[in-house]
């Protein structure tokens, strides 16, 4: 009876002390994930589209099994001249097993016309060549949609990219 009680106690205690682990990344995930992206962002309820370009220059697996990318981006309204862009920094955190991605924007100097109080959350396509995300502003709940497509590795951030019309 004492042995049975010890086994029951062990079974009850094991789930409470187990550490949750991320599922391992598929082989080659880090190598297959593009670092250069281009696409469109649009606030819900608005017709104006913003052209977004991102170049991730640093990438590494974290201790928790997620993959983190950091880099720079440029954004402009589609109707604005190509040279009038706003530079920003982007940090992305990817869960390789589910392809869930969350991206955070930051500016070196705050601007009244640019929101960084939130994040883009979405999913990478199975082939890792596109992603769809929803931006949610924390303070207001305002949302917008971002759709990005991979670019060739040699693409420069300042270089314009062709994006599909929505």
ChimeraX commands (.cxc) that place a marker at each C-alpha (Angstrom):
marker #1 position 0.00,0.00,0.00 radius 0.5
marker #1 position 2.86,2.36,0.81 radius 0.5
marker #1 position 4.39,1.72,-2.63 radius 0.5
marker #1 position 1.06,2.46,-4.31 radius 0.5
marker #1 position 0.74,5.72,-2.38 radius 0.5
marker #1 position 4.26,6.72,-3.45 radius 0.5
marker #1 position 3.45,5.99,-7.11 radius 0.5
marker #1 position 0.21,8.01,-6.93 radius 0.5
marker #1 position 2.06,10.89,-5.26 radius 0.5
marker #1 position 4.75,10.75,-7.95 radius 0.5
marker #1 position 2.16,10.79,-10.74 radius 0.5
marker #1 position 0.34,13.75,-9.19 radius 0.5
marker #1 position 3.52,15.75,-8.56 radius 0.5
marker #1 position 5.14,15.11,-11.98 radius 0.5
marker #1 position 2.84,17.34,-14.10 radius 0.5
marker #1 position 3.18,20.19,-11.61 radius 0.5
marker #1 position 6.97,20.10,-11.73 radius 0.5
marker #1 position 7.39,19.38,-15.43 radius 0.5
marker #1 position 8.78,22.25,-17.48 radius 0.5
marker #1 position 6.85,23.13,-20.62 radius 0.5
marker #1 position 9.08,22.89,-23.67 radius 0.5
marker #1 position 8.54,24.24,-27.16 radius 0.5
marker #1 position 8.29,21.59,-29.85 radius 0.5
marker #1 position 11.63,21.33,-31.67 radius 0.5
marker #1 position 12.03,23.33,-34.85 radius 0.5
marker #1 position 11.87,21.46,-38.12 radius 0.5
marker #1 position 15.33,20.77,-39.56 radius 0.5
marker #1 position 16.64,23.72,-41.55 radius 0.5
marker #1 position 13.98,26.13,-40.27 radius 0.5
marker #1 position 16.48,28.92,-39.53 radius 0.5
marker #1 position 18.13,28.54,-42.93 radius 0.5
marker #1 position 14.83,28.45,-44.86 radius 0.5
marker #1 position 13.24,31.46,-43.17 radius 0.5
marker #1 position 13.76,34.52,-45.42 radius 0.5
marker #1 position 15.36,37.64,-43.93 radius 0.5
marker #1 position 14.02,40.17,-46.47 radius 0.5
marker #1 position 10.31,41.01,-46.71 radius 0.5
marker #1 position 8.00,43.40,-48.55 radius 0.5
marker #1 position 4.25,43.95,-48.38 radius 0.5
marker #1 position 1.29,46.13,-47.49 radius 0.5
marker #1 position -0.24,47.39,-44.27 radius 0.5
marker #1 position -3.72,48.90,-43.99 radius 0.5
marker #1 position -5.61,50.13,-40.94 radius 0.5
marker #1 position -9.10,48.63,-40.57 radius 0.5
marker #1 position -11.68,50.92,-42.12 radius 0.5
marker #1 position -9.14,52.87,-44.18 radius 0.5
marker #1 position -8.39,52.66,-47.89 radius 0.5
marker #1 position -4.82,54.02,-47.79 radius 0.5
marker #1 position -2.16,51.33,-48.04 radius 0.5
marker #1 position 1.35,51.54,-46.64 radius 0.5
marker #1 position 4.26,49.82,-48.39 radius 0.5
marker #1 position 6.44,48.02,-45.82 radius 0.5
marker #1 position 9.97,46.69,-46.36 radius 0.5
marker #1 position 11.94,44.77,-43.71 radius 0.5
marker #1 position 15.48,43.40,-43.66 radius 0.5
marker #1 position 16.36,41.21,-40.68 radius 0.5
marker #1 position 20.11,41.26,-40.09 radius 0.5
marker #1 position 20.34,39.30,-36.84 radius 0.5
marker #1 position 18.68,35.96,-36.12 radius 0.5
marker #1 position 19.13,33.28,-33.48 radius 0.5
marker #1 position 17.29,30.62,-31.52 radius 0.5
marker #1 position 16.44,31.63,-27.96 radius 0.5
marker #1 position 16.73,29.44,-24.88 radius 0.5
marker #1 position 12.95,28.87,-24.96 radius 0.5
marker #1 position 13.17,27.36,-28.48 radius 0.5
marker #1 position 11.67,30.34,-30.27 radius 0.5
marker #1 position 13.52,32.04,-33.12 radius 0.5
marker #1 position 14.20,35.78,-32.80 radius 0.5
marker #1 position 15.00,38.14,-35.67 radius 0.5
marker #1 position 16.03,41.79,-35.47 radius 0.5
marker #1 position 16.49,44.30,-38.24 radius 0.5
marker #1 position 15.39,47.50,-39.91 radius 0.5
marker #1 position 12.45,48.54,-42.00 radius 0.5
marker #1 position 11.02,51.33,-44.11 radius 0.5
marker #1 position 7.38,52.31,-44.54 radius 0.5
marker #1 position 5.56,54.84,-46.73 radius 0.5
marker #1 position 2.04,55.41,-47.94 radius 0.5
marker #1 position 1.63,53.95,-51.41 radius 0.5
marker #1 position 0.74,57.34,-52.93 radius 0.5
marker #1 position 3.86,59.05,-51.51 radius 0.5
marker #1 position 7.11,59.40,-53.48 radius 0.5
marker #1 position 9.48,56.43,-53.16 radius 0.5
marker #1 position 12.10,58.46,-51.29 radius 0.5
marker #1 position 9.74,59.55,-48.50 radius 0.5
marker #1 position 9.94,56.66,-46.08 radius 0.5
marker #1 position 9.92,56.34,-42.30 radius 0.5
marker #1 position 12.72,54.13,-40.93 radius 0.5
marker #1 position 11.92,51.79,-38.04 radius 0.5
marker #1 position 13.40,48.84,-36.19 radius 0.5
marker #1 position 11.64,45.47,-36.16 radius 0.5
marker #1 position 11.93,42.56,-33.75 radius 0.5
marker #1 position 10.17,39.29,-34.59 radius 0.5
marker #1 position 9.66,36.21,-32.44 radius 0.5
marker #1 position 8.70,32.99,-34.23 radius 0.5
marker #1 position 7.49,29.70,-32.76 radius 0.5
marker #1 position 8.93,27.30,-35.35 radius 0.5
marker #1 position 6.59,24.36,-34.64 radius 0.5
marker #1 position 3.41,26.43,-35.16 radius 0.5
marker #1 position 4.84,29.19,-37.41 radius 0.5
marker #1 position 3.18,31.75,-35.11 radius 0.5
marker #1 position 4.99,35.09,-35.36 radius 0.5
marker #1 position 4.78,38.29,-33.33 radius 0.5
marker #1 position 6.55,41.44,-34.49 radius 0.5
marker #1 position 7.30,44.63,-32.58 radius 0.5
marker #1 position 8.17,48.00,-34.16 radius 0.5
marker #1 position 10.31,50.75,-32.62 radius 0.5
marker #1 position 11.48,54.18,-33.70 radius 0.5
marker #1 position 14.73,55.90,-32.79 radius 0.5
marker #1 position 12.82,59.20,-32.41 radius 0.5
marker #1 position 9.09,59.16,-31.57 radius 0.5
marker #1 position 6.70,60.63,-34.17 radius 0.5
marker #1 position 3.12,61.74,-33.54 radius 0.5
marker #1 position 2.00,60.08,-36.81 radius 0.5
marker #1 position 3.54,56.66,-36.07 radius 0.5
marker #1 position 2.20,54.07,-33.60 radius 0.5
marker #1 position 4.51,51.57,-31.86 radius 0.5
marker #1 position 2.22,50.77,-28.91 radius 0.5
marker #1 position 1.29,47.25,-29.96 radius 0.5
marker #1 position 2.39,44.31,-32.05 radius 0.5
marker #1 position 1.68,42.37,-35.24 radius 0.5
marker #1 position 0.55,38.78,-34.56 radius 0.5
marker #1 position 0.00,36.14,-37.20 radius 0.5
marker #1 position 1.37,33.11,-38.97 radius 0.5
marker #1 position 3.99,32.26,-41.55 radius 0.5
marker #1 position 2.81,30.24,-44.56 radius 0.5
marker #1 position 3.87,26.56,-44.56 radius 0.5
marker #1 position 6.53,27.31,-47.22 radius 0.5
marker #1 position 7.80,30.27,-45.09 radius 0.5
marker #1 position 7.56,32.62,-48.10 radius 0.5
marker #1 position 4.70,34.83,-46.87 radius 0.5
marker #1 position 2.96,35.87,-43.67 radius 0.5
marker #1 position -0.30,37.47,-42.63 radius 0.5
marker #1 position -0.49,39.42,-39.40 radius 0.5
marker #1 position -2.90,41.64,-37.49 radius 0.5
marker #1 position -1.61,44.72,-35.70 radius 0.5
marker #1 position -3.37,45.62,-32.46 radius 0.5
marker #1 position -2.61,48.87,-30.67 radius 0.5
marker #1 position -2.52,48.12,-26.93 radius 0.5
marker #1 position -3.80,51.49,-25.71 radius 0.5
marker #1 position -6.73,51.83,-28.14 radius 0.5
marker #1 position -7.42,48.37,-29.59 radius 0.5
marker #1 position -7.13,49.79,-33.12 radius 0.5
marker #1 position -6.27,47.09,-35.63 radius 0.5
marker #1 position -4.70,46.80,-39.04 radius 0.5
marker #1 position -3.65,44.04,-41.45 radius 0.5
marker #1 position -0.10,43.38,-42.64 radius 0.5
marker #1 position 0.72,40.96,-45.44 radius 0.5
marker #1 position 4.38,40.33,-46.26 radius 0.5
marker #1 position 6.15,38.37,-49.00 radius 0.5
marker #1 position 9.76,37.21,-49.06 radius 0.5
marker #1 position 12.31,39.06,-51.17 radius 0.5
marker #1 position 15.58,37.85,-52.66 radius 0.5
marker #1 position 18.46,37.81,-50.16 radius 0.5
marker #1 position 20.31,40.44,-52.21 radius 0.5
marker #1 position 17.41,42.93,-51.97 radius 0.5
marker #1 position 18.47,46.17,-50.34 radius 0.5
marker #1 position 16.19,47.86,-47.85 radius 0.5
marker #1 position 16.17,51.11,-49.85 radius 0.5
marker #1 position 15.22,49.24,-53.01 radius 0.5
marker #1 position 11.52,49.44,-53.93 radius 0.5
marker #1 position 9.63,46.21,-54.25 radius 0.5
marker #1 position 6.62,45.17,-56.24 radius 0.5
marker #1 position 3.69,44.40,-53.98 radius 0.5
marker #1 position 0.38,43.00,-55.11 radius 0.5
marker #1 position -2.63,45.29,-55.05 radius 0.5
marker #1 position -5.21,44.40,-52.48 radius 0.5
marker link #1:1,2 radius 0.2
marker link #1:2,3 radius 0.2
marker link #1:3,4 radius 0.2
marker link #1:4,5 radius 0.2
marker link #1:5,6 radius 0.2
marker link #1:6,7 radius 0.2
marker link #1:7,8 radius 0.2
marker link #1:8,9 radius 0.2
marker link #1:9,10 radius 0.2
marker link #1:10,11 radius 0.2
marker link #1:11,12 radius 0.2
marker link #1:12,13 radius 0.2
marker link #1:13,14 radius 0.2
marker link #1:14,15 radius 0.2
marker link #1:15,16 radius 0.2
marker link #1:16,17 radius 0.2
marker link #1:17,18 radius 0.2
marker link #1:18,19 radius 0.2
marker link #1:19,20 radius 0.2
marker link #1:20,21 radius 0.2
marker link #1:21,22 radius 0.2
marker link #1:22,23 radius 0.2
marker link #1:23,24 radius 0.2
marker link #1:24,25 radius 0.2
marker link #1:25,26 radius 0.2
marker link #1:26,27 radius 0.2
marker link #1:27,28 radius 0.2
marker link #1:28,29 radius 0.2
marker link #1:29,30 radius 0.2
marker link #1:30,31 radius 0.2
marker link #1:31,32 radius 0.2
marker link #1:32,33 radius 0.2
marker link #1:33,34 radius 0.2
marker link #1:34,35 radius 0.2
marker link #1:35,36 radius 0.2
marker link #1:36,37 radius 0.2
marker link #1:37,38 radius 0.2
marker link #1:38,39 radius 0.2
marker link #1:39,40 radius 0.2
marker link #1:40,41 radius 0.2
marker link #1:41,42 radius 0.2
marker link #1:42,43 radius 0.2
marker link #1:43,44 radius 0.2
marker link #1:44,45 radius 0.2
marker link #1:45,46 radius 0.2
marker link #1:46,47 radius 0.2
marker link #1:47,48 radius 0.2
marker link #1:48,49 radius 0.2
marker link #1:49,50 radius 0.2
marker link #1:50,51 radius 0.2
marker link #1:51,52 radius 0.2
marker link #1:52,53 radius 0.2
marker link #1:53,54 radius 0.2
marker link #1:54,55 radius 0.2
marker link #1:55,56 radius 0.2
marker link #1:56,57 radius 0.2
marker link #1:57,58 radius 0.2
marker link #1:58,59 radius 0.2
marker link #1:59,60 radius 0.2
marker link #1:60,61 radius 0.2
marker link #1:61,62 radius 0.2
marker link #1:62,63 radius 0.2
marker link #1:63,64 radius 0.2
marker link #1:64,65 radius 0.2
marker link #1:65,66 radius 0.2
marker link #1:66,67 radius 0.2
marker link #1:67,68 radius 0.2
marker link #1:68,69 radius 0.2
marker link #1:69,70 radius 0.2
marker link #1:70,71 radius 0.2
marker link #1:71,72 radius 0.2
marker link #1:72,73 radius 0.2
marker link #1:73,74 radius 0.2
marker link #1:74,75 radius 0.2
marker link #1:75,76 radius 0.2
marker link #1:76,77 radius 0.2
marker link #1:77,78 radius 0.2
marker link #1:78,79 radius 0.2
marker link #1:79,80 radius 0.2
marker link #1:80,81 radius 0.2
marker link #1:81,82 radius 0.2
marker link #1:82,83 radius 0.2
marker link #1:83,84 radius 0.2
marker link #1:84,85 radius 0.2
marker link #1:85,86 radius 0.2
marker link #1:86,87 radius 0.2
marker link #1:87,88 radius 0.2
marker link #1:88,89 radius 0.2
marker link #1:89,90 radius 0.2
marker link #1:90,91 radius 0.2
marker link #1:91,92 radius 0.2
marker link #1:92,93 radius 0.2
marker link #1:93,94 radius 0.2
marker link #1:94,95 radius 0.2
marker link #1:95,96 radius 0.2
marker link #1:96,97 radius 0.2
marker link #1:97,98 radius 0.2
marker link #1:98,99 radius 0.2
marker link #1:99,100 radius 0.2
marker link #1:100,101 radius 0.2
marker link #1:101,102 radius 0.2
marker link #1:102,103 radius 0.2
marker link #1:103,104 radius 0.2
marker link #1:104,105 radius 0.2
marker link #1:105,106 radius 0.2
marker link #1:106,107 radius 0.2
marker link #1:107,108 radius 0.2
marker link #1:108,109 radius 0.2
marker link #1:109,110 radius 0.2
marker link #1:110,111 radius 0.2
marker link #1:111,112 radius 0.2
marker link #1:112,113 radius 0.2
marker link #1:113,114 radius 0.2
marker link #1:114,115 radius 0.2
marker link #1:115,116 radius 0.2
marker link #1:116,117 radius 0.2
marker link #1:117,118 radius 0.2
marker link #1:118,119 radius 0.2
marker link #1:119,120 radius 0.2
marker link #1:120,121 radius 0.2
marker link #1:121,122 radius 0.2
marker link #1:122,123 radius 0.2
marker link #1:123,124 radius 0.2
marker link #1:124,125 radius 0.2
marker link #1:125,126 radius 0.2
marker link #1:126,127 radius 0.2
marker link #1:127,128 radius 0.2
marker link #1:128,129 radius 0.2
marker link #1:129,130 radius 0.2
marker link #1:130,131 radius 0.2
marker link #1:131,132 radius 0.2
marker link #1:132,133 radius 0.2
marker link #1:133,134 radius 0.2
marker link #1:134,135 radius 0.2
marker link #1:135,136 radius 0.2
marker link #1:136,137 radius 0.2
marker link #1:137,138 radius 0.2
marker link #1:138,139 radius 0.2
marker link #1:139,140 radius 0.2
marker link #1:140,141 radius 0.2
marker link #1:141,142 radius 0.2
marker link #1:142,143 radius 0.2
marker link #1:143,144 radius 0.2
marker link #1:144,145 radius 0.2
marker link #1:145,146 radius 0.2
marker link #1:146,147 radius 0.2
marker link #1:147,148 radius 0.2
marker link #1:148,149 radius 0.2
marker link #1:149,150 radius 0.2
marker link #1:150,151 radius 0.2
marker link #1:151,152 radius 0.2
marker link #1:152,153 radius 0.2
marker link #1:153,154 radius 0.2
marker link #1:154,155 radius 0.2
marker link #1:155,156 radius 0.2
marker link #1:156,157 radius 0.2
marker link #1:157,158 radius 0.2
marker link #1:158,159 radius 0.2
marker link #1:159,160 radius 0.2
marker link #1:160,161 radius 0.2
marker link #1:161,162 radius 0.2
marker link #1:162,163 radius 0.2
marker link #1:163,164 radius 0.2
marker link #1:164,165 radius 0.2
marker link #1:165,166 radius 0.2
view
